[in-house]
């Protein structure tokens, strides 16, 4: 068993966040699970929107709201929260929801032991690294886009290939591409955001289309022919080669020392890197949000294990571990290798 992370978001004076914590602790004791419980105070409407706060109290286990269907909601507000449970309206989440969330979170996910769409076994340390970064089986390979309709899938593929060949598409270009597939661009992009595949910034430009970043990052990827893109994180960068079935070169920087890290990755996983001591940190920030806000800032290259361990020690808000470059390459292939596969 590993320790689940439970967040209870509330505002000062809420009469239900204390009883909700007691409910979590009681169910955890019954299940013989020892969670890390964080109380997160929401102070105003701006922080409610930033924290994706659906009202007080909100209970999340390993970053996910315990109420089924809550991940689809966008009615963030600095207000009380009323739950529709099997027993009627309540100021607390259902006992069954909390029990189910803690039961699932308390397990070391055996689903990570294989790539569901390929049947290949993942090394235990790679499976553990994906779990540490809170990358679930639903984000591995073709599974990450499984819930898209055919037109939405085609638009998603177009955005990824546009990044590969020319860079970030403009708002107008996305509109034209959506129209060709019979989609309303705004609704389609909202759908891709809900699936944590594509996100826009405040100017409505694409900021994220995993594995690509629409803004400069520390992780620069070079394709044959010279076209360069930015990746969201180390694992995303390493996953681009198997995703597009072509070799790439990656250059990045150690966040601690500023040292350059370079690697060459082939689609089949063959690779070399410099310095030979380079490693990757796999983990997550102790806060709620999409991958781009929670795990991408953590998934970095480091020039050595010593640098990575020192960085982790200096950032107690990060939960993670150090993995080898080869393990990170396998993880990148697991996440992105089958994303563009035609079903």
Secondary structure, DSSP 4 states (H G I P E B T S, - for coil): ----EEEEEE-TT-SSHHHHHHHHHHHHHHHT---EEEEEE--SHHHHHHTT--SBSEEEETTEESSTTGGG-----SSB--EEETTEEESS--HHHHHHHHHHHTS--GGGGB-TTT-PBPPHHHHHHHHHTT--GGGSGGGGGTTS-HHHHHHHHHHHHHHHHT-SPPHHHHHHHHHHTT--HHHHHHHHHHTTSEEE-TTSSEEEETTEESS--SEEEEETTS-EEEESSHHHHHHHHHHHTS-EEEEEE-TTT--EEEEEE-TTS-EEEESTT-EEEEEEESS-S-HHHHTTTT--EESSHHHHHHHHHH-TTEEEEEEEHHHHHHHHHHHHTTTT---
